[in-house]
Amino acid sequence: MTDSDTAWIREKRVGLWLSVGIVAGAAALGLLVLWHTNRQPRTDDATVLANYIGIAPQVDGPLAQLNVQDNQLVEPGALLFEIDDRPYQYALETALSDQAALEGQIEDETRRIAALQSAVSVAAANILSAEADVTRWEAAIDQAAADVANAEQGVKRARAEWAYSSNNLQRLEPLLLKHFVTVDEVDKARTSEVAQQQALRQTESQLLLAQAGLRSTQAQYEHSKAALQVSKAQHKEAANAVTTLEPLINQRGARAAAVKSARYNLDNCRVYAPFKARVTNLTISEGAYAHVGQQMFVLIDARRWWAVANFREGQLAHIAPGMRADVYVMSRPDRRFPGIVDSIGFGVTPDADVIGSFGPGLPDVQRTLNWVHLASRYPVRVLVENPPPDLFRISESAVVIVRGP
């Protein structure tokens, strides 16, 4: 073998070893990159997001004052805008006046009910007095009836005594002619007859007087019964006239609610920033008429920003909430923003071209076979720490690298 052949074989071996070294180096580098990628997942399929709310007035009216400009950064509690509050101030004053009027009505009705209750008490006392009068006149009737009975007995007795004296006189007068009796005896009999006649007339007068007293007492009794009925009727009428405060008291809730509603509308004429935010999409100017629920602008919550990164499902095993992460935005790719993994998504919309679709009836399954199966991507929410308010924007492109715990 010549020296030239030996040199050629040596060069061939060197080239072979060099090729093997290059391939081995490339494989090792690929394995290193693969290991590093799995240990520290990275994606440029990320978007910057933040919470935002639409600001719309809760009352109608002309926009009296607009204190913000589009894309302005506002602090918490800053006055955003003010709607002309005069109609709502008038409504509140009317509601307060109606509430005060109701309280006045309740007070007046309370006094009137107290007077009516006093009238009921007086009527009840009159009933007791009338019942006492009825009882007293019932006793008086019994007494008058007894007096009439006694007078009738006296009349009977006086009539009997007068009849005896009259008969005795008529018996003695014929005997005087025959001188069987003396004139003095006849005079005594005549005097006795006259006296008994007077006594009879007196007892008859007493009887008439007792009968008149009985009739008067009976009349007083009937009058007291009528007075008792009148007292009962007055008591019933007074009791029926007594009303309650319940209908007026039941209106207190509605009047109080009207006052609260009017005050709520008045307070809503001034709208303040609920948090530190960025004003955007301002679509109204001062002097325009604002309508309830019609959005005027959007407030982006400048307190918390996220980078929502879409990682392949094979990388999720190396990502967990609490891991540190780096965020780069396209507007400043040279600046790193530290973050922390907040959460990992658990669902994305299925691809109908791969699995078909679900609907009424049987599932629609595709019959095609994809030789290249693309991994699904799931959103990973990374909370940015201390984000600068003047740099982060919603839907801005970003790159996220998860560094591990």
Backbone torsions as a table, in degrees:
resi	resn	phi	psi	omega
1	MET	NA	133.8	-176.9
2	THR	-82.7	168.0	178.6
3	ASP	-65.5	-32.8	179.6
4	SER	-66.9	-39.0	178.5
5	ASP	-66.1	-39.4	179.7
6	THR	-64.3	-40.7	178.9
7	ALA	-65.4	-37.0	-178.9
8	TRP	-67.5	-41.8	179.8
9	ILE	-64.3	-39.1	-179.8
10	ARG	-64.8	-43.2	179.4
11	GLU	-63.5	-37.1	179.7
12	LYS	-66.1	-40.5	178.5
13	ARG	-66.1	-40.7	178.4
14	VAL	-62.4	-43.1	178.2
15	GLY	-62.9	-38.4	179.3
16	LEU	-64.3	-47.9	179.1
17	TRP	-64.0	-36.0	177.6
18	LEU	-65.0	-41.8	178.9
19	SER	-64.7	-43.0	178.4
20	VAL	-61.9	-40.1	179.3
21	GLY	-64.2	-42.2	179.6
22	ILE	-63.7	-45.3	179.5
23	VAL	-63.1	-43.9	179.7
24	ALA	-64.1	-40.1	177.9
25	GLY	-63.7	-42.4	179.3
26	ALA	-64.1	-41.5	179.0
27	ALA	-63.9	-42.8	179.5
28	ALA	-64.6	-41.6	178.1
29	LEU	-63.7	-40.8	178.2
30	GLY	-62.9	-43.0	177.5
31	LEU	-63.8	-38.7	178.8
32	LEU	-64.7	-43.8	178.4
33	VAL	-64.0	-41.5	178.8
34	LEU	-63.5	-42.9	179.1
35	TRP	-64.3	-43.1	-179.1
36	HIS	-66.5	-37.6	179.5
37	THR	-66.8	-38.6	179.2
38	ASN	-71.9	-37.1	179.9
39	ARG	-74.3	-33.2	179.3
40	GLN	-130.9	81.2	-177.1
41	PRO	-58.4	143.9	-177.0
42	ARG	-137.4	144.3	175.3
43	THR	-153.6	144.6	172.8
44	ASP	-103.1	8.1	176.3
45	ASP	-93.4	69.7	-177.3
46	ALA	-134.6	153.2	-178.2
47	THR	-136.9	139.8	177.7
48	VAL	-83.6	130.0	-179.9
49	LEU	-134.8	159.7	175.1
50	ALA	-152.7	160.6	175.4
51	ASN	-73.4	146.2	177.4
52	TYR	-149.4	154.2	-179.3
53	ILE	-132.7	147.4	173.9
54	GLY	-87.2	134.3	-179.6
55	ILE	-101.6	118.0	177.8
56	ALA	-133.9	142.2	-179.4
57	PRO	-68.5	151.1	176.7
58	GLN	-101.3	0.5	174.8
59	VAL	-136.8	153.7	177.2
60	ASP	-87.7	153.5	174.5
61	GLY	152.4	166.9	177.2
62	PRO	-66.6	141.3	178.9
63	LEU	-78.3	100.7	-175.1
64	ALA	-77.2	-31.4	-176.3
65	GLN	-150.4	131.3	176.6
66	LEU	-123.3	112.5	-170.9
67	ASN	-100.8	6.9	-177.7
68	VAL	-126.6	161.9	174.8
69	GLN	-123.0	162.0	-179.7
70	ASP	-62.9	136.3	178.8
71	ASN	68.8	17.7	177.7
72	GLN	-81.8	144.1	174.9
73	LEU	-92.4	124.2	-177.2
74	VAL	-117.6	149.1	179.3
75	GLU	-90.7	160.3	178.3
76	PRO	-60.5	137.1	179.1
77	GLY	84.9	-1.0	179.5
78	ALA	-71.7	139.3	178.5
79	LEU	-71.3	119.5	-178.0
80	LEU	-85.7	-52.1	178.6
81	PHE	-157.2	166.3	-178.9
82	GLU	-138.4	132.0	177.6
83	ILE	-100.4	145.0	179.9
84	ASP	-52.1	116.3	-172.6
85	ASP	-98.0	4.2	-176.3
86	ARG	-61.2	-45.6	178.7
87	PRO	-61.4	-35.0	-178.3
88	TYR	-77.3	-28.7	173.4
89	GLN	-66.8	-42.0	177.2
90	TYR	-63.9	-40.3	179.4
91	ALA	-63.6	-39.2	177.8
92	LEU	-65.4	-42.6	178.6
93	GLU	-63.4	-39.4	177.3
94	THR	-63.6	-43.1	179.8
95	ALA	-64.3	-40.9	177.4
96	LEU	-65.2	-39.0	178.1
97	SER	-64.6	-43.2	178.0
98	ASP	-62.6	-38.3	178.8
99	GLN	-65.7	-42.3	178.6
100	ALA	-65.9	-38.9	178.1
101	ALA	-62.5	-39.5	178.1
102	LEU	-63.7	-42.5	178.6
103	GLU	-63.5	-36.2	175.6
104	GLY	-64.6	-41.0	177.4
105	GLN	-62.7	-40.7	179.3
106	ILE	-64.1	-40.3	179.1
107	GLU	-65.6	-45.1	178.2
108	ASP	-62.8	-42.4	-179.6
109	GLU	-66.1	-33.5	177.5
110	THR	-62.9	-44.9	177.7
111	ARG	-64.3	-41.2	-179.4
112	ARG	-65.1	-40.0	179.1
113	ILE	-65.8	-37.5	177.4
114	ALA	-62.1	-41.1	177.3
115	ALA	-65.1	-40.3	178.9
116	LEU	-65.9	-39.5	177.6
117	GLN	-65.4	-34.7	175.3
118	SER	-64.7	-40.0	177.1
119	ALA	-63.6	-35.4	176.5
120	VAL	-64.2	-41.8	179.0
121	SER	-63.9	-41.5	178.0
122	VAL	-63.4	-42.6	179.3
123	ALA	-63.7	-38.1	177.7
124	ALA	-65.5	-39.7	176.2
125	ALA	-64.4	-37.9	177.8
126	ASN	-64.3	-35.3	177.6
127	ILE	-63.5	-45.2	178.7
128	LEU	-61.8	-41.5	178.7
129	SER	-65.0	-41.6	179.9
130	ALA	-66.2	-38.6	177.2
131	GLU	-64.2	-37.7	176.8
132	ALA	-65.0	-40.0	177.7
133	ASP	-63.4	-40.8	179.0
134	VAL	-62.3	-44.1	178.4
135	THR	-62.7	-42.3	-179.1
136	ARG	-65.5	-41.2	-178.6
137	TRP	-75.0	-26.3	171.5
138	GLU	-62.9	-43.6	176.5
139	ALA	-64.8	-38.4	179.1
140	ALA	-64.9	-34.8	176.8
141	ILE	-64.3	-43.2	177.7
142	ASP	-60.3	-42.5	179.2
143	GLN	-65.3	-43.0	179.3
144	ALA	-65.8	-37.6	176.9
145	ALA	-64.6	-37.5	176.4
146	ALA	-65.6	-39.2	178.2
147	ASP	-63.7	-40.0	178.3
148	VAL	-64.7	-40.7	178.9
149	ALA	-64.6	-41.5	177.8
150	ASN	-64.2	-40.5	179.1
151	ALA	-65.1	-38.8	177.9
152	GLU	-64.0	-41.2	176.7
153	GLN	-63.3	-39.8	177.4
154	GLY	-63.6	-38.2	178.3
155	VAL	-64.6	-44.4	179.2
156	LYS	-60.9	-42.5	-179.3
157	ARG	-67.0	-43.9	179.8
158	ALA	-66.3	-35.6	178.6
159	ARG	-67.7	-37.7	177.9
160	ALA	-66.3	-42.7	179.1
161	GLU	-66.8	-38.1	177.7
162	TRP	-67.2	-39.7	178.8
163	ALA	-63.0	-39.5	178.6
164	TYR	-64.8	-45.3	179.6
165	SER	-64.1	-40.4	-179.9
166	SER	-65.4	-42.8	179.4
167	ASN	-66.7	-38.5	179.6
168	ASN	-65.0	-38.6	178.7
169	LEU	-66.3	-43.0	-180.0
170	GLN	-66.3	-28.2	178.5
171	ARG	-76.8	-36.3	-176.2
172	LEU	-79.7	-31.0	-176.9
173	GLU	-60.8	-43.1	176.6
174	PRO	-65.8	-29.6	-179.3
175	LEU	-72.6	-24.0	178.3
176	LEU	-65.5	-35.3	-179.9
177	LEU	-65.8	-29.5	-179.1
178	LYS	-96.1	6.5	176.9
179	HIS	58.9	32.0	174.2
180	PHE	-83.8	-22.0	177.1
181	VAL	-127.9	161.7	179.7
182	THR	-91.1	164.3	177.9
183	VAL	-64.5	-34.8	-178.9
184	ASP	-64.6	-37.9	178.8
185	GLU	-66.2	-38.3	178.4
186	VAL	-67.3	-39.3	179.7
187	ASP	-64.8	-39.5	177.1
188	LYS	-63.1	-40.3	179.1
189	ALA	-66.0	-40.2	-179.9
190	ARG	-66.4	-40.8	-179.8
191	THR	-64.9	-41.2	178.4
192	SER	-62.9	-40.0	179.7
193	GLU	-64.1	-40.3	-179.4
194	VAL	-67.5	-42.0	-179.8
195	ALA	-63.7	-41.8	179.5
196	GLN	-67.5	-33.4	177.1
197	GLN	-65.4	-41.2	177.9
198	GLN	-65.7	-40.1	178.5
199	ALA	-64.4	-37.2	177.1
200	LEU	-63.2	-43.1	-179.3
201	ARG	-65.1	-37.9	179.7
202	GLN	-66.1	-43.0	178.7
203	THR	-67.2	-34.9	175.9
204	GLU	-64.0	-38.1	176.9
205	SER	-65.3	-41.3	177.4
206	GLN	-62.6	-36.4	176.8
207	LEU	-64.1	-44.8	178.3
208	LEU	-62.0	-38.9	179.5
209	LEU	-66.3	-42.1	178.4
210	ALA	-65.0	-39.8	177.7
211	GLN	-64.4	-40.4	177.5
212	ALA	-63.9	-40.7	176.9
213	GLY	-62.8	-37.2	177.6
214	LEU	-64.4	-45.1	178.9
215	ARG	-63.2	-39.6	178.5
216	SER	-63.9	-42.1	178.9
217	THR	-65.1	-40.5	177.1
218	GLN	-62.8	-38.5	177.4
219	ALA	-64.2	-42.5	177.1
220	GLN	-63.0	-36.3	177.7
221	TYR	-63.4	-46.6	178.0
222	GLU	-63.4	-38.3	178.3
223	HIS	-63.7	-42.1	179.0
224	SER	-65.8	-36.7	176.0
225	LYS	-64.0	-41.8	178.0
226	ALA	-64.0	-40.4	178.2
227	ALA	-63.5	-37.0	176.8
228	LEU	-63.0	-43.8	178.1
229	GLN	-63.3	-40.1	178.3
230	VAL	-63.5	-42.0	179.9
231	SER	-63.3	-40.6	178.0
232	LYS	-65.1	-40.8	178.7
233	ALA	-64.3	-41.8	177.9
234	GLN	-64.0	-38.0	178.8
235	HIS	-65.2	-42.2	179.1
236	LYS	-65.5	-42.3	179.1
237	GLU	-63.9	-41.9	179.1
238	ALA	-65.8	-39.3	179.0
239	ALA	-65.9	-39.7	178.8
240	ASN	-68.5	-27.5	-178.8
241	ALA	-75.2	-19.4	-179.7
242	VAL	-72.1	122.2	179.6
243	THR	-107.0	179.0	178.6
244	THR	-116.6	162.4	178.1
245	LEU	-88.9	-0.1	-173.7
246	GLU	-57.8	-44.7	179.9
247	PRO	-60.1	-38.5	179.8
248	LEU	-75.6	-39.9	-179.7
249	ILE	-64.4	-34.1	178.8
250	ASN	-64.5	-19.5	179.4
251	GLN	-82.9	-10.4	-178.2
252	ARG	-61.9	-40.9	-179.7
253	GLY	-61.2	-43.3	-179.8
254	ALA	-66.1	-41.1	179.4
255	ARG	-66.6	-41.2	178.3
256	ALA	-64.5	-39.6	177.8
257	ALA	-64.4	-37.7	178.6
258	ALA	-64.2	-39.1	178.0
259	VAL	-65.9	-44.8	179.4
260	LYS	-62.6	-41.2	179.6
261	SER	-64.4	-42.5	179.3
262	ALA	-65.4	-40.7	178.8
263	ARG	-68.2	-36.9	177.6
264	TYR	-62.8	-44.2	178.4
265	ASN	-64.4	-38.8	178.7
266	LEU	-64.3	-43.1	179.3
267	ASP	-64.3	-33.0	-179.2
268	ASN	-74.7	-3.2	175.1
269	CYS	-70.5	-19.7	177.3
270	ARG	-117.2	124.7	-177.0
271	VAL	-114.9	129.1	-177.1
272	TYR	-115.7	156.6	179.5
273	ALA	-70.0	126.3	-178.9
274	PRO	-77.3	-18.8	-179.4
275	PHE	-160.4	174.4	176.4
276	LYS	-66.9	123.6	-170.5
277	ALA	-150.4	166.3	176.7
278	ARG	-110.8	125.6	177.5
279	VAL	-80.6	132.6	177.8
280	THR	-148.1	159.9	178.5
281	ASN	56.6	46.9	176.8
282	LEU	-73.3	119.3	-173.0
283	THR	-121.8	22.9	-178.8
284	ILE	-145.1	157.6	179.8
285	SER	-128.1	163.5	-179.0
286	GLU	-62.1	136.1	-178.3
287	GLY	100.9	-18.2	178.6
288	ALA	-72.6	160.0	179.1
289	TYR	-91.1	119.9	-178.4
290	ALA	-90.9	138.8	-179.6
291	HIS	-113.6	148.5	179.8
292	VAL	-61.8	130.7	176.5
293	GLY	79.8	-5.2	179.6
294	GLN	-88.0	114.4	-173.7
295	GLN	-64.4	133.8	-179.6
296	MET	-101.5	-38.9	177.0
297	PHE	-163.2	178.4	-177.4
298	VAL	-118.6	140.3	173.8
299	LEU	-109.1	119.1	176.0
300	ILE	-92.0	124.1	179.9
301	ASP	-66.9	109.4	-176.5
302	ALA	-86.8	4.4	-177.9
303	ARG	-82.2	-33.0	-175.3
304	ARG	-136.5	130.7	176.7
305	TRP	-124.8	144.5	177.9
306	TRP	-123.6	151.9	166.6
307	ALA	-111.3	112.6	-179.9
308	VAL	-92.7	105.8	-175.7
309	ALA	-104.7	135.8	179.3
310	ASN	-97.2	110.3	179.6
311	PHE	-105.7	149.0	176.3
312	ARG	-65.0	149.8	-176.6
313	GLU	-60.6	-27.5	178.3
314	GLY	-70.9	-19.9	-179.3
315	GLN	-89.3	-13.2	-174.9
316	LEU	-65.3	-25.7	-179.9
317	ALA	-64.3	-21.3	-178.0
318	HIS	-101.2	10.1	-179.0
319	ILE	-124.0	135.6	178.5
320	ALA	-147.2	149.9	177.0
321	PRO	-57.1	138.2	-178.8
322	GLY	100.7	-13.6	179.4
323	MET	-70.2	149.4	175.6
324	ARG	-76.8	151.2	-178.8
325	ALA	-149.3	156.9	175.8
326	ASP	-113.2	138.1	-179.8
327	VAL	-122.8	131.3	176.0
328	TYR	-123.0	130.2	177.2
329	VAL	-103.1	152.2	-174.0
330	MET	-69.5	-23.7	179.7
331	SER	-73.8	-24.9	175.6
332	ARG	-138.4	74.4	-176.1
333	PRO	-69.0	-14.3	-179.1
334	ASP	-89.4	-0.7	-175.8
335	ARG	-113.3	128.4	-179.5
336	ARG	-96.7	134.7	177.4
337	PHE	-116.5	118.8	-179.7
338	PRO	-70.3	147.8	178.7
339	GLY	-149.7	179.1	179.4
340	ILE	-140.4	138.8	-179.5
341	VAL	-66.6	120.6	-176.9
342	ASP	-92.3	-44.8	-179.3
343	SER	-162.6	163.3	179.3
344	ILE	-122.6	133.0	-178.6
345	GLY	-66.9	149.1	-179.7
346	PHE	-116.5	13.1	179.1
347	GLY	-170.8	144.4	172.9
348	VAL	-136.5	164.0	-179.3
349	THR	-68.2	126.3	179.6
350	PRO	-61.7	147.2	178.0
351	ASP	-84.0	113.5	-177.6
352	ALA	-64.8	-27.1	179.6
353	ASP	-71.7	-15.8	-177.8
354	VAL	-101.0	-50.1	-175.0
355	ILE	-106.3	-3.2	-176.6
356	GLY	87.7	-150.9	-178.2
357	SER	-144.2	156.5	177.8
358	PHE	-111.4	135.5	179.2
359	GLY	-162.4	-167.6	177.6
360	PRO	-60.1	141.4	-179.4
361	GLY	89.8	-144.9	-177.2
362	LEU	-86.8	151.9	177.4
363	PRO	-62.3	146.8	177.4
364	ASP	-98.5	103.4	-176.5
365	VAL	-104.7	130.6	-179.9
366	GLN	-70.0	142.5	179.8
367	ARG	-95.9	-4.8	179.5
368	THR	-79.5	156.9	180.0
369	LEU	-123.0	118.7	178.6
370	ASN	-90.7	118.3	179.8
371	TRP	-72.5	-29.0	177.4
372	VAL	-104.9	112.6	-177.8
373	HIS	-97.8	113.9	-179.5
374	LEU	-83.6	136.0	179.6
375	ALA	-72.0	143.0	175.7
376	SER	-74.2	152.5	179.2
377	ARG	-115.0	138.1	-179.4
378	TYR	-121.1	140.7	-177.6
379	PRO	-73.9	134.6	174.8
380	VAL	-116.7	122.1	-177.0
381	ARG	-92.1	119.8	-179.7
382	VAL	-112.7	120.2	179.2
383	LEU	-83.8	122.6	-179.1
384	VAL	-81.8	132.7	-179.9
385	GLU	-90.3	131.0	178.2
386	ASN	50.1	59.4	-179.3
387	PRO	-73.3	139.9	175.9
388	PRO	-73.0	128.2	-175.5
389	PRO	-68.7	-18.5	-176.7
390	ASP	-95.6	1.8	-175.7
391	LEU	-115.2	-38.4	-175.9
392	PHE	-81.1	136.3	179.1
393	ARG	-135.6	146.8	180.0
394	ILE	-65.9	138.9	179.3
395	SER	71.5	15.2	176.0
396	GLU	-74.5	140.9	179.9
397	SER	-71.9	147.0	-177.4
398	ALA	-149.3	162.5	173.5
399	VAL	-119.6	133.2	-177.2
400	VAL	-122.7	132.2	175.6
401	ILE	-124.9	120.5	177.7
402	VAL	-86.7	121.5	-174.9
403	ARG	-93.2	-10.7	-177.7
404	GLY	98.2	-179.2	-176.9
405	PRO	-69.7	NA	NA
